[in-house]
Amino acid sequence: QEPTAEPTAAPEQSEPVTMRVGATYIWDTLNPNTAWYGYAIRELIYDTAIRTEELATFAPGLAKDWTVSDDGKVWTFNLREGQTFHDGTPVDAEAAAWSINWMKETGVDSLSYLFTYFEKAEALDPTTLQITLEQPVGNMEYIMWAAWLIPESVWGGMTYDDVQEYNGSDASVGAGLYKVVEWVEGEDLILEANKDYWAGGPAIDRIIYQEYGNEDAMVQALLAGEIDAINSVPATAVQTLEDAEDVHVAIMGGTGYNELSFNTHPEGTQPESLMDPQVRLAIEYAIDRQRIVDVAYLGYAEPAGVVIAPNMADWHNSDVEVVPFDLDEAN
């Protein structure tokens, strides 16, 4: 896919702008190598070679453009000059190559799957990053969007065991649009704009994520004007918030899915009958998906037959039909 146009910088603001965001859980750790939650926040903190604009649309990030060899095994990225991590160390091709090689060999338990077919990353010159694959992969743009760049100044010299235990304040040093200035577990996370970011400083100078003990408390804080936004609206509060003044509820098609699952591994502890596809099909017929949608989600969901949602456009397989609720057929 051809890289799209450059983003435009945010307009100058006369006064600093702060946005407060409510959440019932912010994230699990400052350490990106052991993190399993808060990926949307981390996208603000860590830069990547490629970014996304709209659904399934890849665009230039730290890399201005990129090419791939005819055999699909060598990718070359032309990086922007003069970029730095939040601690002032350079984000050049050498730093990017170090980060990728280190993440493959030492760090990033939660993202290790990204680098399965990576052979090596190397700097051809200060702004040219080259990645050689063991075999072609079909989602290289996605991988380079998800592969956060982290600095050797923080992680260099650490062993795998060191990485697993590390949670120093500099663990969150990235090269992205925002810097972490404070995190109090269970209370709040404060981000400040990186004015030196290659795309220009953002319109919002400070983002404060405020953690609440439950969804009701979070909704009441929004209604009281204590926060400006919440990251997900509970179905039970949609009507209340839509009726409130100065509150806009965005209702959009999702890209994720929720599921009930059980162990079907050949060496698992489940009854042998669950290995029979007919038994599993019978269970499917016995599940009233629409009832779950109506009761558990108050209608703000759709019965699913596949794990890739319709909002994912061509990636969604519309030929797969949802197994209908039919107890007679189940029996």
BELGIBEL-V518622 format. One record per residue. RES is the residue in one letter. D_FIRST is the distance of its C-alpha to the first C-alpha in Angstrom with 1 decimal. Layout:
BEGIN
res->(RES:RES)
d_first->(D_FIRST:D_FIRST)
END
This chain:
BEGIN
res->(Q:E:P:T:A:E:P:T:A:A:P:E:Q:S:E:P:V:T:M:R:V:G:A:T:Y:I:W:D:T:L:N:P:N:T:A:W:Y:G:Y:A:I:R:E:L:I:Y:D:T:A:I:R:T:E:E:L:A:T:F:A:P:G:L:A:K:D:W:T:V:S:D:D:G:K:V:W:T:F:N:L:R:E:G:Q:T:F:H:D:G:T:P:V:D:A:E:A:A:A:W:S:I:N:W:M:K:E:T:G:V:D:S:L:S:Y:L:F:T:Y:F:E:K:A:E:A:L:D:P:T:T:L:Q:I:T:L:E:Q:P:V:G:N:M:E:Y:I:M:W:A:A:W:L:I:P:E:S:V:W:G:G:M:T:Y:D:D:V:Q:E:Y:N:G:S:D:A:S:V:G:A:G:L:Y:K:V:V:E:W:V:E:G:E:D:L:I:L:E:A:N:K:D:Y:W:A:G:G:P:A:I:D:R:I:I:Y:Q:E:Y:G:N:E:D:A:M:V:Q:A:L:L:A:G:E:I:D:A:I:N:S:V:P:A:T:A:V:Q:T:L:E:D:A:E:D:V:H:V:A:I:M:G:G:T:G:Y:N:E:L:S:F:N:T:H:P:E:G:T:Q:P:E:S:L:M:D:P:Q:V:R:L:A:I:E:Y:A:I:D:R:Q:R:I:V:D:V:A:Y:L:G:Y:A:E:P:A:G:V:V:I:A:P:N:M:A:D:W:H:N:S:D:V:E:V:V:P:F:D:L:D:E:A:N)
d_first->(0.0:3.8:6.4:8.9:12.6:15.1:17.3:20.9:23.8:26.3:29.5:32.6:34.9:38.6:39.3:37.4:35.6:36.0:34.4:36.1:34.2:36.3:35.4:37.5:35.7:33.7:32.7:34.4:34.4:33.4:32.3:28.5:29.2:31.5:29.9:29.3:29.3:28.1:24.4:23.6:26.2:24.9:21.5:23.7:25.5:23.1:20.2:17.1:14.6:11.7:12.8:12.0:12.9:13.4:13.5:10.4:8.4:7.5:8.9:11.1:14.2:16.7:14.2:13.7:10.8:10.0:10.0:10.9:14.0:14.5:16.2:13.5:16.2:15.9:13.3:14.3:13.9:15.7:17.7:19.6:23.3:26.2:24.9:27.3:27.9:30.3:33.2:32.5:31.3:28.4:24.7:23.9:22.2:25.5:25.6:22.0:22.8:26.1:24.7:22.3:25.0:27.6:25.7:25.3:29.0:30.9:29.5:27.3:28.9:26.9:23.5:24.7:22.7:19.5:20.8:22.3:20.7:20.6:23.0:23.0:21.5:23.1:23.3:23.4:24.7:25.0:21.4:19.5:18.6:18.1:17.7:19.0:18.7:21.5:19.3:15.6:14.2:11.7:11.1:10.9:8.8:11.5:14.1:13.5:13.6:16.8:18.4:20.8:22.2:26.0:28.7:30.9:33.7:33.9:33.0:34.0:37.0:36.9:37.4:35.8:38.9:38.9:35.4:36.4:39.3:38.0:37.8:38.8:37.9:35.4:33.4:31.1:30.4:26.7:24.8:23.5:24.4:27.8:30.5:32.9:36.4:38.2:38.0:41.1:40.4:41.2:41.6:38.9:35.9:35.6:32.5:32.8:30.2:28.9:29.7:28.2:24.7:22.2:21.1:24.8:27.2:26.7:29.0:30.6:32.7:33.8:32.8:35.5:34.9:38.3:39.0:41.4:43.5:42.4:40.5:43.6:44.3:40.8:41.0:44.4:43.2:40.6:43.3:45.5:43.0:43.0:39.2:36.5:34.1:33.9:30.8:31.7:34.4:36.8:37.4:41.1:40.5:38.1:41.0:42.9:40.1:39.3:43.0:43.1:43.0:40.2:38.0:34.7:33.5:29.8:29.5:26.0:24.5:23.9:21.3:23.9:26.9:30.5:32.4:35.8:35.7:38.3:38.5:37.8:37.6:39.8:41.8:41.9:45.0:44.4:46.8:46.2:46.0:42.6:41.2:42.1:39.1:41.8:43.1:39.6:39.1:42.6:41.5:38.5:40.9:43.1:40.6:40.8:37.3:38.0:41.1:39.1:36.7:39.7:41.8:39.6:36.8:39.0:36.5:33.4:31.5:30.8:32.1:29.4:29.2:26.0:24.6:21.2:22.1:21.5:19.7:16.8:16.1:14.8:15.5:19.1:21.4:23.7:25.8:27.4:30.5:32.2:35.5:38.2:41.1:44.0:46.9:48.7:45.7:45.3:48.9)
END
